[in-house]
Amino acid sequence: MRGEATSHPVRILELSGHGFWVDLGDERLYAGFADFPWFAGATAEQIGEVRRPSVGHLYWPALDVDLSVASLRDPAAFPMVARG
């Protein structure tokens, strides 16, 4: 699975029932569904369709999910906040 980007490569590796690995060329980062629940119900095709519009930004158009690369490096530093 390969994302489209002009000069910032990205691919999805090793998709499992718990998460997936994001290969950024110079580093690999894990996106666990516990930390990134937007991906839990997604198909492999939806997760595999990732773009990297800039070095620090990833985008999944089929899911309308934007993530900073920093949030993958340290999910605890970016807690999810829901307001009811």
C-alpha positions as CSV (number, residue, x, y, z in Angstrom):
1,M,0.0,0.0,0.0
2,R,1.6,3.3,-1.1
3,G,0.6,6.8,-0.5
4,E,0.8,9.5,-3.1
5,A,3.1,12.5,-2.3
6,T,5.4,14.6,-4.5
7,S,8.6,14.4,-2.4
8,H,7.5,12.9,0.9
9,P,7.1,9.1,0.6
10,V,4.7,7.1,2.9
11,R,3.5,3.5,2.9
12,I,1.4,1.4,5.2
13,L,3.0,-1.8,6.4
14,E,1.9,-4.8,8.5
15,L,-1.8,-4.0,9.0
16,S,-3.3,-6.1,11.8
17,G,-6.3,-6.3,14.0
18,H,-4.6,-3.9,16.5
19,G,-3.1,-1.3,14.2
20,F,-0.6,-0.7,11.5
21,W,2.9,0.5,10.7
22,V,3.5,3.7,8.8
23,D,6.8,3.7,6.8
24,L,8.0,7.3,6.2
25,G,11.2,6.3,4.4
26,D,13.6,7.2,7.2
27,E,11.5,5.9,10.1
28,R,8.6,3.5,10.9
29,L,5.9,4.4,13.3
30,Y,3.1,2.3,14.8
31,A,-0.5,3.5,14.8
32,G,-2.4,1.4,17.3
33,F,-6.2,1.4,17.1
34,A,-6.4,2.1,20.8
35,D,-4.6,5.4,20.2
36,F,-6.1,6.2,16.8
37,P,-9.7,4.8,16.9
38,W,-10.7,6.5,13.6
39,F,-8.9,3.6,11.8
40,A,-10.5,0.7,13.8
41,G,-13.4,0.1,11.5
42,A,-11.6,1.1,8.3
43,T,-10.8,-1.3,5.5
44,A,-7.2,-2.1,4.4
45,E,-7.9,-0.1,1.2
46,Q,-9.0,3.0,3.2
47,I,-5.9,2.8,5.5
48,G,-3.6,2.2,2.6
49,E,-4.8,5.3,0.8
50,V,-2.6,7.7,2.7
51,R,-1.0,10.9,1.5
52,R,1.8,13.0,3.0
53,P,1.3,16.6,1.8
54,S,4.2,17.7,4.0
55,V,7.0,16.2,6.0
56,G,5.0,16.5,9.3
57,H,1.5,15.8,8.0
58,L,-0.4,12.6,6.9
59,Y,-3.9,12.5,5.4
60,W,-6.3,9.7,4.7
61,P,-8.8,11.1,2.2
62,A,-11.3,8.1,2.3
63,L,-11.5,8.5,6.1
64,D,-11.1,12.3,6.3
65,V,-8.4,11.8,8.9
66,D,-5.5,14.3,9.3
67,L,-2.6,13.4,11.7
68,S,0.6,15.0,12.5
69,V,3.7,12.7,12.3
70,A,4.5,13.9,15.8
71,S,1.2,12.4,17.1
72,L,2.4,9.0,15.8
73,R,5.7,9.4,17.5
74,D,4.2,10.2,20.8
75,P,0.4,9.5,21.0
76,A,0.3,10.4,24.7
77,A,1.3,13.9,24.0
78,F,-1.8,14.4,21.9
79,P,-4.7,13.2,24.0
80,M,-8.1,13.0,22.3
81,V,-10.7,15.3,23.8
82,A,-14.4,14.7,23.2
83,R,-17.1,17.3,24.3
84,G,-20.6,16.2,24.8
